[in-house]
Amino acid sequence: MQDEERQPVTYVSDKVPEEKMAELVGTTKRALEGKRSRGVIPEGVWKKIDGRIFYSIRRYEAWLEGSWGYPLESNSSANQSGSVLLATVNVGPKLSHTPRPPRGSKRQPIYALK
């Protein structure tokens, strides 16, 4: 019985509804909706069918792997070259710009409540 509990969940179809996808990736349906509406998750990963949102597990995993931004480590024992990116970073305070009124303009009157 313990072996049955440890088996990964498999699906007959690659397409699952948004609620099930949220459960699979360990997030909420609302979080997936937000990522979808902001364009974080591209439309090729999800599709609206009959008013419901379905996700492709295979495409989601491919998109997720592609978003890492670096290639996977190779199994070869060859020497791998590395590169270091050096950049100048300004750590001074960031000044916010407050628009000033034009010269000669009248100031708004200040009223005191009594």
Kinemage of the C-alpha trace (Angstrom):
@kinemage 1
@onewidth
@group {chain A} dominant
@subgroup {mainchain}
@vectorlist {calphas} color= white
{ca met a 1} P 0.000 0.000 0.000
{ca gln a 2} L 2.879 2.364 0.695
{ca asp a 3} L 4.254 1.758 -2.797
{ca glu a 4} L 0.925 2.846 -4.278
{ca glu a 5} L 1.058 6.123 -2.356
{ca arg a 6} L 4.552 6.918 -3.649
{ca gln a 7} L 3.669 6.423 -7.308
{ca pro a 8} L 3.590 9.687 -9.284
{ca val a 9} L 0.200 10.750 -10.537
{ca thr a 10} L -0.298 10.028 -14.221
{ca tyr a 11} L -3.039 11.368 -16.448
{ca val a 12} L -4.641 9.861 -19.506
{ca ser a 13} L -4.559 13.248 -21.223
{ca asp a 14} L -1.896 15.933 -21.261
{ca lys a 15} L -4.584 18.617 -20.882
{ca val a 16} L -5.926 19.425 -17.415
{ca pro a 17} L -8.310 22.129 -16.166
{ca glu a 18} L -6.903 25.158 -14.384
{ca glu a 19} L -7.974 23.955 -10.930
{ca lys a 20} L -6.112 20.650 -11.358
{ca met a 21} L -3.042 22.407 -12.804
{ca ala a 22} L -2.898 24.696 -9.785
{ca glu a 23} L -3.000 21.633 -7.539
{ca leu a 24} L -0.233 19.931 -9.559
{ca val a 25} L 2.180 22.869 -9.431
{ca gly a 26} L 1.415 23.640 -5.795
{ca thr a 27} L -0.254 27.015 -6.167
{ca thr a 28} L -3.754 28.421 -6.226
{ca lys a 29} L -6.133 28.821 -9.147
{ca arg a 30} L -6.126 32.573 -8.495
{ca ala a 31} L -2.319 32.720 -8.792
{ca leu a 32} L -2.441 30.908 -12.135
{ca glu a 33} L -5.173 33.288 -13.328
{ca gly a 34} L -2.998 36.262 -12.418
{ca lys a 35} L 0.070 34.883 -14.191
{ca arg a 36} L -2.031 34.081 -17.237
{ca ser a 37} L -3.667 37.530 -17.374
{ca arg a 38} L -0.323 39.333 -16.931
{ca gly a 39} L 1.202 37.281 -19.736
{ca val a 40} L 3.736 35.523 -17.510
{ca ile a 41} L 2.470 32.142 -18.701
{ca pro a 42} L 2.239 32.287 -22.520
{ca glu a 43} L -0.924 31.326 -24.376
{ca gly a 44} L 0.681 28.255 -25.946
{ca val a 45} L 0.791 26.679 -22.482
{ca trp a 46} L -2.915 27.264 -21.820
{ca lys a 47} L -6.011 27.480 -23.986
{ca lys a 48} L -9.600 28.561 -23.418
{ca ile a 49} L -12.026 25.848 -24.530
{ca asp a 50} L -15.798 26.290 -24.066
{ca gly a 51} L -15.251 29.070 -21.538
{ca arg a 52} L -12.867 27.014 -19.398
{ca ile a 53} L -9.074 27.264 -19.186
{ca phe a 54} L -7.035 24.118 -19.838
{ca tyr a 55} L -3.287 23.697 -19.438
{ca ser a 56} L -0.942 21.342 -21.252
{ca ile a 57} L 1.298 19.671 -18.668
{ca arg a 58} L 3.937 18.902 -21.309
{ca arg a 59} L 4.012 22.493 -22.607
{ca tyr a 60} L 4.019 23.919 -19.070
{ca glu a 61} L 7.069 21.828 -18.166
{ca ala a 62} L 8.824 22.809 -21.420
{ca trp a 63} L 8.061 26.495 -20.784
{ca leu a 64} L 9.270 26.187 -17.198
{ca glu a 65} L 12.551 24.558 -18.272
{ca gly a 66} L 13.082 27.282 -20.876
{ca ser a 67} L 12.527 30.037 -18.322
{ca trp a 68} L 15.537 28.989 -16.224
{ca gly a 69} L 17.772 30.997 -18.526
{ca tyr a 70} L 20.803 28.717 -18.553
{ca pro a 71} L 21.501 25.361 -20.177
{ca leu a 72} L 21.347 22.192 -18.151
{ca glu a 73} L 24.646 20.756 -16.984
{ca ser a 74} L 26.160 18.333 -19.419
{ca asn a 75} L 27.298 14.910 -18.352
{ca ser a 76} L 30.605 15.230 -20.203
{ca ser a 77} L 33.800 15.335 -18.192
{ca ala a 78} L 35.325 17.966 -20.484
{ca asn a 79} L 36.543 21.192 -18.945
{ca gln a 80} L 33.757 23.701 -18.907
{ca ser a 81} L 34.636 27.312 -19.435
{ca gly a 82} L 33.004 29.911 -17.268
{ca ser a 83} L 32.463 33.598 -17.665
{ca val a 84} L 32.055 36.362 -15.152
{ca leu a 85} L 29.846 39.348 -15.796
{ca leu a 86} L 31.131 42.524 -14.218
{ca ala a 87} L 28.884 45.540 -13.934
{ca thr a 88} L 28.879 48.894 -12.199
{ca val a 89} L 26.110 49.275 -9.677
{ca asn a 90} L 25.024 52.625 -8.304
{ca val a 91} L 24.207 52.191 -4.621
{ca gly a 92} L 23.457 55.849 -3.919
{ca pro a 93} L 19.998 56.971 -2.899
{ca lys a 94} L 17.431 57.111 -5.663
{ca leu a 95} L 16.054 60.616 -5.922
{ca ser a 96} L 12.401 60.927 -6.751
{ca his a 97} L 11.274 63.745 -8.986
{ca thr a 98} L 8.560 65.976 -7.544
{ca pro a 99} L 7.105 68.375 -10.101
{ca arg a 100} L 7.333 71.989 -9.041
{ca pro a 101} L 4.622 74.513 -9.882
{ca pro a 102} L 5.494 77.036 -12.597
{ca arg a 103} L 6.899 80.372 -11.472
{ca gly a 104} L 4.353 83.063 -10.929
{ca ser a 105} L 1.472 80.678 -10.315
{ca lys a 106} L -0.790 81.381 -7.369
{ca arg a 107} L -0.654 79.032 -4.431
{ca gln a 108} L -3.794 77.311 -3.303
{ca pro a 109} L -5.344 78.988 -0.251
{ca ile a 110} L -5.127 77.089 3.038
{ca tyr a 111} L -8.286 77.022 5.106
{ca ala a 112} L -8.458 76.313 8.828
{ca leu a 113} L -11.523 74.714 10.365
{ca lys a 114} L -12.768 76.275 13.610
